Structure formats: C-alpha cells, structure tokens
C-alpha cells in the first residue's frame, strides 16, 4: 500500500489563531495581505530574552547563573541587530535603548526566582512542532521548552515577557498551551502531564495547568470552528474589524474601518499557500 501525505487545507499557529479571535481583519492583514509591521520594542525584547534562556541551557548545569544570563544578553542583541538593522531605529536615543536593555536584564533576573535552571535538563528547546488534523488543517508552532521525566511524562513550558493575566484572561493565555498540547498529543499519542507558563514581567509568576483528553478534544473543536470561520471569510471576502484595547498597538489603523480607513482589495492568497515556510519571528507568541 502506498502512503500519501494528507491534503493540507491550511495552517494555524497559536498566534494567528489568537489574531483571528482578537480581530478577523488583523488576521487578514497579517496572513492574507502579509502587510509589513514596524518592530515592537516589547516583542523584540521578548525574542531576545527567549534566545538567552534557550542558550542558557547550552551551558553545564553548574554554570547556569544570573551572571551567565547577563553575559549572553548583549551578544543576542547584537545578533538580532545583524539580522535586522531596523531594530536600532526603535529607540529615540541611547538612553531609551539602555532602559530597554535594563528591563530585559530584570526579566532574566526574575527568571531565576521562578525556576532553578541548575536542576533542569530540558529534552527540547525552541522545538518546532506540527500535526495535521483529520480534516486537513495543519497546527504548528514553536514550543519554548519541553521537559520529559524519566517516566516519560511531558511538561510543556512557555516563557512570557509580559505580566501574568488576571483570572478573567487566564483562559485565553492557556489556549496557546492547550494548542501545543493538542499538537504533541496528535504527534506522540500521549497527553502532556503539565502546561506551564512562566511570566517574567511584573512581579513574576508561574501558571500551571494539567490538561486531560477532554480539554484537548475541546481545543480541537475550537480550532476547527475557528478555521470554519476563517474559510467563511475567505469565501465572502468579509473580514470584520473588532475594536479592542489592543488597537492602540496596531500598525494598521490607517487601513481599518474602525478608524476611518479603507482596506486594500483582498489578494488572491490562502493561509495555506506558505504552510512550510514558517519561521518564528518577533510577531509570534512571546
């Protein structure tokens, strides 16, 4: 019997699913139009802090110290600048950049109050995962860290450089983690034992959740419902703008009807056109 790859109807990552739930028009601008966006200092700082924490675990356990993390920070900032020199234009002056770096150092120091990296040996870091659901929808994303116990139990860890959400917003934060857990379950046949969000902003906090199969089946239904809504917009050409507090940080206000703008004609492009060309960037989940 000849095995063939499933027909992929499209792809979703947690960040793009979040875009559509926040504002369908934002999803369209990012995925269909693929409009450029100015680099955000907060997002770039998150990318840099993630890179430091990833590389911290390259060191032998006894050397994973606050000082070692600080020594990794500047090289990672220089690497990002070499990859995209426009990052240097995010700041009004050197003092603003220095304050931005100071905030990053504070996040790294806070990390050591939440976990002890000398006692951890991650199985995977910055792991790209993808799985195709029965209907042909590909789910994909980057897992910051995967810890595997000797018994085989899996803990999925994600670093967040913002502050921990209030109780009313915890479900939204956990959706991303359940999304990853669903992908890992479909890939490996085992539900992760624990989902862990490590918040490095504010006072620092760790949010933990133990999923079960019912959770992940519900997440799968939600993701499929989201895709159905996306396909409906693809067919109709209607991408509704949804005003929220996040509009203050949106680069596309000039094209948004909520702010008196007019979106450009919808290009002839589907979300699955570049399924395998995804690369994590500063606009992905941090």
C-alpha positions, 0 to 999 in steps of 0.5 A, a space after each residue: 500500500 502506498 502512503 500519501 501525505 494528507 491534503 493540507 487545507 491550511 495552517 494555524 499557529 497559536 498566534 494567528 489563531 489568537 489574531 483571528 479571535 482578537 480581530 478577523 481583519 488583523 488576521 487578514 492583514 497579517 496572513 492574507 495581505 502579509 502587510 509589513 509591521 514596524 518592530 515592537 520594542 516589547 516583542 523584540 525584547 521578548 525574542 531576545 530574552 527567549 534566545 538567552 534562556 534557550 542558550 542558557 541551557 547550552 551551558 553545564 548545569 553548574 554554570 547556569 547563573 544570573 551572571 551567565 544570563 547577563 553575559 549572553 544578553 548583549 551578544 543576542 542583541 547584537 545578533 538580532 541587530 545583524 539580522 535586522 538593522 531596523 531594530 536600532 531605529 526603535 529607540 529615540 536615543 541611547 538612553 531609551 535603548 539602555 532602559 530597554 536593555 535594563 528591563 530585559 536584564 530584570 526579566 532574566 533576573 526574575 527568571 531565576 526566582 521562578 525556576 532553578 535552571 541548575 536542576 533542569 535538563 530540558 529534552 527540547 528547546 525552541 522545538 518546532 512542532 506540527 500535526 495535521 488534523 483529520 480534516 486537513 488543517 495543519 497546527 504548528 508552532 514553536 514550543 519554548 521548552 519541553 521537559 520529559 521525566 524519566 517516566 516519560 511524562 511531558 511538561 510543556 513550558 512557555 516563557 512570557 515577557 509580559 505580566 501574568 493575566 488576571 483570572 478573567 484572561 487566564 483562559 485565553 493565555 492557556 489556549 496557546 498551551 492547550 494548542 501545543 498540547 493538542 499538537 504533541 498529543 496528535 504527534 506522540 499519542 500521549 497527553 502532556 502531564 503539565 502546561 506551564 507558563 512562566 511570566 517574567 514581567 511584573 512581579 513574576 509568576 508561574 501558571 500551571 495547568 494539567 490538561 486531560 483528553 477532554 480539554 484537548 478534544 475541546 481545543 480541537 473543536 475550537 480550532 476547527 470552528 475557528 478555521 470554519 470561520 476563517 474559510 467563511 471569510 475567505 469565501 465572502 471576502 468579509 473580514 470584520 474589524 473588532 475594536 479592542 484595547 489592543 488597537 492602540 498597538 496596531 500598525 494598521 489603523 490607517 487601513 481599518 474601518 474602525 478608524 476611518 480607513 479603507 482596506 486594500 482589495 483582498 489578494 488572491 492568497 490562502 493561509 495555506 499557500 506558505 504552510 512550510 515556510 514558517 519561521 518564528 519571528 518577533 510577531 509570534 507568541 512571546 
